[in-house]
């Protein structure tokens, strides 16, 4: 079952996404989906989102990030899929 396979999503979110509650909002959505990982402000103004869990749940988080219903303004999201990385617990803001 491909959709249940555990994966790691790394999403680079571009736009006005710092200082607007974007990481908190992302954390809330990820926890609702049962994902582990983190959302981190980057020095260049992007937010890096790393989420691990079933592929379908990571895909749902990616859809939410791209939905236009986030805090701030998302211009684009670059997604990278990989196998599970380090073991992460919970979902944190960094």
Phi, psi and omega in degrees: 000099183301320184292340179264353179298138179283130182224173174238124175255127170245118182241130176256113185259120181256147177135202176267086188234009176247141178077017183232011181085014184294317181295319178299315180298315179297316178301315180299315180295318181296318180294323176300327181272355179077024182269156172249159178145211182198162172235129189227129172292138177251154183300335183273007177098351177277166168244130175263126177246123175243121181228139178232140178158195179301140185305318183297326179286323175294321177296323178295318177298317178300317177300318179295320178297328183267359192288338186086000179253032181259163169296152179074211181220120177264121177271319177199158178230124176258120184250140177230128181255140178208176175287165179305139178259220179303153177289125180243143176239138182068190176222120189242162170260131179243000000 
